[in-house]
Amino acid sequence: MTLTHQIKEAQQALADLLADETELSKLEQEQTAELHSLKAGGSKDFAHLATLEGKRAALASMLTEQRGHITQARTRLTELETARGREIHLERIEEIAGQIRQTRDSLHAGRLALIDTLRPELVRLMGLHREWDALRVAFVAEAREMGLVLYPDHYGFPREGSAAGIEAMWAELEARGGDVDALKLTPGTAPQIVGQVADPLPFEMAGPAPASIEVAVPPLVGNLYLQALQLQMHLQSRQARFERETQRAAVKGGRHG
């Protein structure tokens, strides 16, 4: 039997006891009033007076007993209502727990989905970066065929005698309608050839603390991209070092052979 059903039964039992108490109280008051009236009138019918006194005393005893039952019924009802109140809180907590579990599962699924979305996209972006870098190398090679050395010296200045030729190349390309600005942009974070400038991100990275997640997304994406780029450069450097060491080992092995 549920607590709600038990409470309804207890409420009905209390109502019945209260109704019986009302009836007993009424009868006891009637007997008391009649007894007082006979005594006040100086009645000498002692047998009748004794009968009335006995009835009144019996009704008073029954009324006292009835009120004891009412007290017990009220206590029982209070206990049931308290237990039901606790049960309601527990039910709400169980519901909240279920909602927390559902929210947590959705959050974890979203995180995994974000990874699944970002992984191929970052791989694609790093591929575009490598492609840009390869095109830069091809551009440098074409310029070398023209007798121009685009890589600066170790101080960062144009090689001796190449500055004028480089400026002439820029001017000639510009006159032909070539995209000189594109050639001067570096795919990395620092210039690598003469006249080159770092390519800025297409959104703001600096500024005051973001006021919302939406505002914070661009710098988060920028930082993620730069970290991925640094990782790629590190991996490329490690791969190049491994290939050089492999070649050296092969050369040494050939000599000893």
N, C-alpha and C positions, 0 to 999 in steps of 0.2 A: 504494500500500500504506500502510495507516495505521501510525502509530507503535506502537500496541498490538500489531499483527500483527508488526511488525519486532522488537519486544522479545521476543515469544514465540519467534521464530525464533532470535534471538541467545542467548536462554536455553538453547534446545535445543542450539545449536552449542557453547556453553560446556560443557554437560553431556557432550556427546560427546567433546570434547577432554579433559575431566577423566577420563572413563572410560578413554580411550586412554593418558593419563598414568599412571593407576594400573596398567594392564597393562604398560606399558614399564618402570615403576619396579620392578614385581615381577620381570620378566625380568632386569633389570639386577642386582637384588639376588641372584637365583639364580646368575647367572654369576659374580658377585663372590664369593659364598660358596663355590662349587665351585672357583674358582681359588685362593682362600686355603687351602682344604682340601688341594688337591694340593701346593701349595708347602709347607705345613706337614708333609705326609707325605714330603717329600723326593723327589717325583716327578722322574724324569729324562726323562719323555716331553715333550721340549721342543716337538715339533711340536704336540702336543695343547694344551700350555700356551699356545703362541703363538696357536692357534686360539681358545682361550677368551678370551685377552687381547684379541684382535681383536673378538670378539663383544661383550665387555663394553664396550670403547671405543666400538664402533658404537652400542650401546644407550644409553650415556651421552650420546653426541652427539645421538641421536634424542630422548632425554629433554629435553635442553637446548633443542632446537628446538621440541619440543612445548610446553614451558613458556613459550617466547616467544610461540607462537600463543595460549596461554591468556591471557597478559598482554594481548595485542592484543584478544582476544575480550572480556575483562573491561572494557577501556577503551571498546570499542564499546558494550557493554551499558550502562555508566555514562552514556555520552553520550546514548544513546537514552532511558534513564530520566530523565535531566535534562531532555531536550527534552520528554518526555511530561509531566513535572511542570510545566514552564512552560506547556505546552498546556492542562493542567487548570486552572491559574490564569487563563489567558486565557479559557477557556470560562466559568468562573465570573464573570469580569468582564463578559463579553459578556451573560451572563444578568442580572447586576445592572444593566447599562446598559439592557436591555430592560425590567426592572422599574421603573427610574427613569423611563424614557420613559412607561410606562403610568401610573405614579403622577402624573407631571407633567401628562399629558393629562387624567387624572381630576380633578386639582386645578383646572386651568384650566376644565374643563367645569363643575365645581362652582361656581367663582367666577361664571361667566357665568349659571348657573342661579340663583344667589343674587341676582344683579342683576335677572334676569327676574322673580324672585319679589318682590323688594323694590320695584321700580319701580312696578308697579300698586298695590301695597299702600300705598306712601307717597303716591301720587297720591290714593288713596281717603281716607287719613287727612287729607291736606291739604284735601280736599273737605269732610270732616266738620268740620274746623277753621273753614273759611270759612262753613259752614252755621251753626255755633255763633255765630260772629261776627255773621252776619246776624240771627240770633234775638236776640242781645244788642241790636243796633241797633233791632229791632222792639220789644223791651221798653222801651228808652229812649224810643222814639216814643210808645208807649202811655202811659208815665208823663208825658211832656210834655203829652199830651192832658188829663191830670188836673191839669195846672198844676205838675208837678214837674220840675225840671232835675237830672238825675242826674249830669251831668258836673261834676267839681269845678272850682274856680277854679285859677289857675296856681300856687297854693301847695299844691294838693291837698286843700283843704277844701271842704265843701258850699257851694253858692252861698248868698248872704245870704237868710235867711228860708226856706230849703228843707229844712234839717236836720230840723225837727220833722215836716214833711209826709212826708219820706222814712221816718222812723221809724214814723210812723202807718201808712204804706202797708205796711211790713214786718209790723207787728203785725196789720193787717187781713188780709193775705194768709195769715199763719200761722194766724189764727183760722178762716179758710175752708178750711184744709187744703192751702194752696198750698206748693209746694216752694221756700221762701225760700232755703234753702241753695244750690239749683241756680242761682237768680238772682244770688246773691252770688259765684259762681265766675266767674273770667275765663278765657277760652280761651287767652289769651296768657301771657306770663311775668311780667306786672306788672298790678296793678289799673288799671282804666280808668274806672270809675264809683264813685260814693260808696258806701261799705260793701262794696265788692267785695274778694275775697281771691284770691290766685293759686291755681290748681288744682294740687295736687301730683301728681306722677307716681304711678301705681299700684304702684310698686316702689322699692326703695332705690337711690339713686344714690351716696351717700357711704358711707364705711366703710374698713376696712383693705384693703390690696392683696389682690385676689382670689387664692384658692388654686388655682383651676382655670378653664379656659375656660368651663365651665358657669356658674360663679359670676359671671364677668365679662360674660356676655351681657346682663343687664338694664341695667347702666350703658352698655354699648355701644349698645344699642337706644335708650336715653334720649338719649344724645348725638347719635345719628343723627337722631332725631325733632326735637330742638331745632335742629340745623343745618338740617334741611329746612324747619322753621318759619321760621327767620331768613331763609332764602333766599326763601321764599314772600313774606314781608313786604317784603323788598327788591324783589322783582319787582313786587309790587303798588304799592309806593311809586313805582317807576320808571314803571310804566304810568300811574299817576295824574298824575305830573308831565308825562308825554308828552301826556296828554289835555288838561291845563290849557294847555300851550304851544300845542297845536293849536287850542284854543278861542280863545286870545288872538290867534293869527295870523289866525284866521277873522274875529274882531271887527275887527282892524286892517284887514284886507282889505276888509271891508264899509264901514268908514268912508271909506277912500280911494276906494272905488268910488262 
